[in-house]
């Protein structure tokens, strides 16, 4: 019994230590410590294309960097989703592929659109009860330890842009 408890405790500590070094950067669920609010980076026009679970939903927004230096986005989390990851869609040879990214530079004095077919969030494990029309909070983390938040509207899986279906690609 003592040996079993020792092994279990060791596994728990190893798992916890791995999570401390890898969680936030890899999109793992994290009750991240509140970051100091960024004075220069904000987000607007946030929306989530809500896909029924277990498929991940896509999240989109515009990041604004009013600062004189590039800002580096390193992660995101939400109290309404178990996991939020940063992804990028790229095209090569007529094939589109999506991959997780661990950081995204937001150029100084510019906006960076997280939109379908480009940078975006992938959100998994939604809390029970979320429905189209609801809003959720997403908190973003920057490499300098600061952060910013966005309120995101949940939209239909058929939505192709943040304008409730206007400008849809056919």
N, C-alpha and C positions, 0 to 999 in steps of 0.2 A: 504494500500500500504506500509506504514512504517513497519507494523508488518511482511508482507511478505518479505520485504528486510532484516529485522532483522533476521528472521528465516533462510533465504538463506545465509546471512553472517555467522551466527553461524554454519550452516552445512559446509560451505566452510572452516572455521577455524578448525572445528573438524576433517574434512577429511584431511586437511593439517597437522595438528598435528599428526594424526595417521600415515600418510605417513612418517613423519620425523623420527618416532621411529621404523617403520617397513619396509620401502621400500627396502633399499639396502640388508638387510639380507634375505628378502623373495623373491628377484629376481625381484622386481617391477622395472619398467622403472625409471631410475634415471640419471640425468646429473651430476653424481658424480663429486665432486671437484677433480681436478687432484691430484692423490696420489704421494708422493715422491717415485721415482723409487727405488725399492729394489736393494741393492747391492749384495744380495745373491740368490734371487729366480728369475728364468727365466722360459720361456716356449719354447718348440720347437714342430715341427711336428704337428701343429694344422690344423685340417680339420673339415668340417661340412658336415654331410650327409643331403643334402638339400631335404626336403620333401615338397611337395606342401601345401600351406596354405589351411585351418587353422590348419592342423596337425603341431605339433612342430618338429623342426629339431634337430638332435643330434650333439653335438660338442665334439671333442676328441683332446687331446694334451698330452705332457709329461711335467710335472712340475719338474724342477731341483732345489734342495736346496743345495747350496754350503756352507751354513752356519754351525755353530757349535751348533745351537739350532733348534728345530723343528719350522717350520713356519706354521701358521694357515690361510688357505684360507677361506675367509668369504663371498665372492661374486664376481660377474662378471657382466659386462654390455658391450653393443656394440652400437655404433651410427647407426648400420645397422639393429638392432633388437629392438623391443619395450620392450622385456623382455628376460632376460637370468637368468636361475636358475641352481644351482648345484644339481645333482641327484646322487643316487647310486642304482644300481641293485643288489639285493641279491637273493639267492636261499635257499629255506627251504622246505624240504619234496618233492623235485622234482618240486616245483612251483617257478617261478621267479616273483619277484615283484620289483617295482621301487618306490622310495620315494625321496622327496626333502630333502636335507641336508643343514644345516645352517653353517657348518664349516667342513673343511677337513684338517687334519694334514699332512704336507709334512715333512717326517723325515729328520733330520739333516744329511747332507752329502749324501743324496740319491735322487733318482728320483721316482716319482709317476706317473704312466700311467693312464690317463683318457681315457678309451677305452670301446668299446661295451661290455656289460655284467658286468660292474664295475662302477667306478665313471665316470661321464660324465656331459656335459652341455645340458640343454634343451633350445632351442632358439625359441621364438614365435614372431609373428608380424613382419615379415621381411619387410624392406622398399621395395617399388615398384622398379622393374627393376633388382633385383638380379637374376643372372643366374649361372648355373654350369660353373665352370672355373674362376669365379670372386674370389677376395680375400676381406675379411673383417677384421676389427680390433676388437679384444676383449680385454677389460681392466679388470684386476683382482685386487681384494682388499684383503689385508692381515689384520689380527687382529691388528697388530702394527701400522696400518695407512699407511704403504707403499703399493706399488703395482707393477705390471708388466703387460706387454702387449704382445699379440701374433697376428701375421697375419695368418689368417685361410683361406684355400682354400675351396670353395664350390664344393662338389663332388656329383655324381649321387646318388639317393636313393638306388641303388643296391650295392654301395660300402660298403664293410665290414671291411676294414682297411685303414689306411692312405697311402697305397702303390698303389692307383689307381686300386684296384681290385685284385692285387696279394695277395696270401695268403687268399683268400676268403674261408669261411667255407661253406661246402655243406651239 
